[in-house]
Amino acid sequence: METFKIEIQELLTRVVEVQAENRQEAFSKVYQLYKEAEIVLDYNNFAEVNFTDIDTVSKADEINSLIKEVIHYLYAHEQKHFEESTNPENHIFKKIERLKSLVY
């Protein structure tokens, strides 16, 4: 039998009304109330839950990192070749350029 790591994330949320001179002071007051446990979120403030396979996330992060490295390498090399070839429309550089815009 295999072992899997599944992360459970719960989001609790509450809107707090506070009187203040400005937005910064309002944030400061609410932060202080929260820090001093005057405001405590519990199951009544539940908003959503997410389950994530930790191993899959790690692999996805690695894949994205490798894709970016390959694109970075190919982009510089193919851009030079593209320019030397008087910018042909069907050059692979156009596809790498588009891929780079989607990934970054």
C-alpha positions as CSV (number, residue, x, y, z in Angstrom):
1,M,0.0,0.0,0.0
2,E,1.3,3.5,-0.9
3,T,1.4,6.6,1.3
4,F,0.1,9.9,0.0
5,K,0.3,13.4,1.4
6,I,-3.0,15.3,1.0
7,E,-3.1,18.9,2.2
8,I,-6.4,20.2,3.6
9,Q,-6.8,24.0,3.6
10,E,-9.8,25.7,5.1
11,L,-10.6,29.3,4.5
12,L,-12.3,31.2,7.3
13,T,-13.5,34.7,6.6
14,R,-15.3,37.5,8.5
15,V,-16.0,41.1,7.7
16,V,-15.3,43.5,10.6
17,E,-16.7,47.0,10.8
18,V,-14.5,49.5,12.6
19,Q,-14.5,53.3,12.9
20,A,-11.2,55.0,12.0
21,E,-9.8,58.2,10.5
22,N,-8.6,56.4,7.4
23,R,-8.1,52.9,5.8
24,Q,-4.6,52.4,7.2
25,E,-5.9,53.1,10.7
26,A,-8.8,50.7,10.2
27,F,-6.4,47.9,9.1
28,S,-4.2,48.7,12.1
29,K,-7.2,48.5,14.6
30,V,-8.5,45.3,13.1
31,Y,-5.0,43.7,13.1
32,Q,-4.5,44.7,16.7
33,L,-7.9,43.2,17.7
34,Y,-7.0,40.0,15.9
35,K,-3.5,39.8,17.4
36,E,-4.9,40.3,20.9
37,A,-7.6,37.6,20.2
38,E,-10.4,40.0,20.5
39,I,-11.4,38.7,17.1
40,V,-11.3,35.0,16.7
41,L,-12.5,33.2,13.6
42,D,-14.1,29.7,14.1
43,Y,-16.3,27.2,12.2
44,N,-19.1,29.8,11.9
45,N,-16.8,31.8,9.6
46,F,-16.1,28.8,7.3
47,A,-16.0,29.8,3.6
48,E,-14.4,27.0,1.7
49,V,-12.1,23.9,1.8
50,N,-9.5,22.7,-0.7
51,F,-7.7,19.4,-0.9
52,T,-4.4,19.2,-2.7
53,D,-2.1,16.3,-3.5
54,I,1.2,17.6,-2.3
55,D,3.2,15.3,-4.6
56,T,1.3,16.5,-7.6
57,V,1.9,20.1,-6.7
58,S,5.6,19.5,-6.4
59,K,5.8,17.8,-9.8
60,A,3.7,20.6,-11.4
61,D,6.1,23.2,-9.9
62,E,9.1,21.3,-11.3
63,I,7.5,21.0,-14.7
64,N,6.7,24.7,-14.9
65,S,10.2,25.6,-13.8
66,L,11.8,23.3,-16.4
67,I,9.5,24.6,-19.2
68,K,10.6,28.2,-18.3
69,E,14.2,27.2,-18.4
70,V,13.8,25.6,-21.8
71,I,11.9,28.6,-23.2
72,H,14.5,31.0,-21.9
73,Y,17.3,29.0,-23.6
74,L,15.5,28.6,-26.9
75,Y,14.2,32.1,-27.0
76,A,17.6,33.8,-27.1
77,H,19.0,31.2,-29.6
78,E,16.1,31.2,-32.0
79,Q,15.6,35.0,-31.8
80,K,19.1,35.4,-33.2
81,H,18.5,32.9,-36.0
82,F,15.1,34.5,-36.7
83,E,16.7,37.9,-37.2
84,E,19.5,36.5,-39.3
85,S,16.9,34.8,-41.5
86,T,15.2,38.1,-42.3
87,N,12.2,37.3,-40.0
88,P,10.3,34.5,-41.9
89,E,6.7,34.2,-40.7
90,N,6.8,30.4,-40.2
91,H,10.0,30.4,-38.1
92,I,9.9,28.4,-34.8
93,F,10.8,31.6,-33.0
94,K,7.3,32.9,-33.4
95,K,5.9,29.9,-31.6
96,I,8.5,30.2,-28.8
97,E,7.7,33.9,-28.5
98,R,4.0,33.0,-28.1
99,L,4.7,30.2,-25.6
100,K,6.8,32.6,-23.6
101,S,4.0,35.1,-23.4
102,L,1.6,32.4,-22.2
103,V,4.0,30.9,-19.6
104,Y,5.5,34.1,-18.0
